[in-house]
Amino acid sequence: MDMSQYNTGKKTALDKVKEDLARVKRHNAYVDKHWEVMNEIRWHLKVGEYEQAHEMFNELPEQDKIGLDLAPSKGGMLKTWARSIAIKGVDTATGWDWWSGRLSKKTE
């Protein structure tokens, strides 16, 4: 008798692996998208286009600004930068104050 015709409702090990793989792919896509955005913002900061960088940062959803800290696979720089912005509101590399939209007084 073929038992495959009966659905027991229980997940098999293969089902769990497929779900985990799908979750990892979604997470990687999320991290990659934010890595691209943050690189673009960094580029604007590097060439002195602070207002453009600030606008891009403000367009990010609130949870993503701080959620960028959840990207350990992309390296410590992003984590440190996101933490710096979340805590102080200032990008320590450039002195850009994200909350006021201008250079920090320490670097002006």
GIGI-V796027 format. One record per pair of residues at least 12 apart in sequence whose ideal C-beta (glycine too) atoms are under 8 Angstrom apart, sorted by the first residue. I is the first residue (numbers start at 1). J is the second residue. Records with the same first field share a line. If there is no record, write none. Layout:
BEGIN
I: J ; J
END
This chain:
BEGIN
28: 73
31: 70 ; 71 ; 73 ; 74
34: 64 ; 67 ; 68 ; 71
35: 71 ; 74 ; 78
37: 56 ; 60
38: 68 ; 78 ; 81
40: 56
41: 53 ; 56 ; 57
44: 56
45: 91 ; 93 ; 94 ; 96
46: 94
50: 96 ; 101 ; 102 ; 103
51: 101
53: 96
54: 96 ; 98 ; 101
57: 98
65: 82 ; 85 ; 86
66: 82 ; 86
68: 81 ; 82
69: 82 ; 83 ; 86
81: 93
85: 98
90: 104
94: 107
95: 107 ; 108
END
